[in-house]
Amino acid sequence: MKYEKRVFNFSAGPSMLPLEVLEQAAKEMTNYNGSGMSVMEMSHRSAEFKQIIETAEQDLREIMNIPDNYRVLFLQGGGHLQFAMVAANLMRRSKKADYIVTGSWSKKASKEAAKYGDVKVVASSEDKNFTYIPKVAKEDFRPDADYVYICANNTIYGSRYTQLPDTGAIPLVADFSSSILSEEIDVSKFGIVWAGAQKNVGPAGVVIVIIREDLIGFAPENTPSMMDYKIMDDNGSMYNTPPTYGIYIAGLTFQWIKRQGGVKALQERNIKKAKMLYDYIDGSKLYTAPVAKEDRSLMNVVFVTGDAELDKKFVAEAKEHGLVNLNGHRSIGGMRASIYNAMPIEGVETLIAFMKEFEKQNA
Ligand SMILES: *Cc1c(COP(=O)(O)O)cnc(C)c1O
């Protein structure tokens, strides 16, 4: 099979998937594993699909080293439903929750949670346009808070947590939508790790929720069934028809990660890719990266020229060179290169070569 005219796609999401995954899906599109049908056409109750979802879960458990006392759910509703679902299920005693706001997604999550209880924004980096991760001490959290919430990687602003806040016995909930499987994490440090699939895992429409068992079962009676982690868990993520094709592609991505040598190998590659790009930006006269050095994302590299018109020109010319979707989020402008797991080193090298050329011509 030939894939001419593939571009280096720096989209923040939905984003680039490994070519091997797409090729395998293409090969299996009309006849999955001798079944005579596509995964899309298959009953979610069939033996074939049962195996697909079970293998996906097993592989994810293996590559993330997920402890046995955590449940893995494949849900729908995107990141935005998790903003509400976390609060609906975890505000179980004091109905207080403490949020650290480091960007648009955690801000939105805090506002959604406030519909369910008493939300306190314990720290925010909005004062400096979300260009850093605020330092927070254990004493800053309310001791009776039901959970503490963070966004692990800020897709829009390009910052990330490198050190988790110490929340003591309070469960920590983290949105890993744009950094899941990009670096090793210790799942046992969290109450919930959740991630929308469309950044680093598969197509939009699947959300992975990894939840500690003892946090399941607290949603109030009037919680919609689709928003109750217990109902989803009791039914093996199949209370209703799950996003079958998306789960299948996610499973292919997990197998691809295993073939790459696991998350550790990807982490090393991701550090290398990000370092190449940040080093070049820091050394250049034209471009600057606004995020504090110690908090810079490995996945979303945000940079500007300082001239909005020149930024636009950059994005347009890059596109002509097969480097697409380099515009920053519509809320902040500038540029953003999202370099998820599927972006090969060659893509970053090609981008840097283009940036050098553009710098020369626009100095
Ligand atoms: C993309 C993204 C979201 C929003 O996801 P939707 O599926 O569009 O609701 C939330 N959090 C983070 C960190 C994201 O990158």
The ligand as an SDF file (V2000), in Angstrom:
LIG
                    3D

 15 15  0  0  0  0  0  0  0  0999 V2000
   -8.3330   18.2180   24.0100 C   0  0  0  0  0  0  0  0  0  0  0  0
   -8.3410   18.2890   25.4940 C   0  0  0  0  0  0  0  0  0  0  0  0
   -9.5300   18.3310   26.2360 C   0  0  0  0  0  0  0  0  0  0  0  0
  -10.8940   18.4020   25.5900 C   0  0  0  0  0  0  0  0  0  0  0  0
  -11.2530   17.2080   25.0430 O   0  0  0  0  0  0  0  0  0  0  0  0
  -12.6720   17.0000   24.3030 P   0  0  0  0  0  0  0  0  0  0  0  0
  -12.6250   15.5510   23.9800 O   0  0  0  0  0  0  0  0  0  0  0  0
  -12.6950   17.8930   23.1080 O   0  0  0  0  0  0  0  0  0  0  0  0
  -13.7450   17.3320   25.2720 O   0  0  0  0  0  0  0  0  0  0  0  0
   -9.4360   18.3150   27.6090 C   0  0  0  0  0  0  0  0  0  0  0  0
   -8.2400   18.2890   28.2220 N   0  0  0  0  0  0  0  0  0  0  0  0
   -7.0790   18.2910   27.5410 C   0  0  0  0  0  0  0  0  0  0  0  0
   -5.7800   18.2760   28.2760 C   0  0  0  0  0  0  0  0  0  0  0  0
   -7.0870   18.2830   26.1530 C   0  0  0  0  0  0  0  0  0  0  0  0
   -5.9220   18.2840   25.4780 O   0  0  0  0  0  0  0  0  0  0  0  0
  1  2  1  0
  2  3  1  0
  2 14  2  0
  3  4  1  0
  3 10  2  0
  4  5  1  0
  5  6  1  0
  6  7  2  0
  6  8  1  0
  6  9  1  0
 10 11  1  0
 11 12  2  0
 12 13  1  0
 12 14  1  0
 14 15  1  0
M  END
$$$$
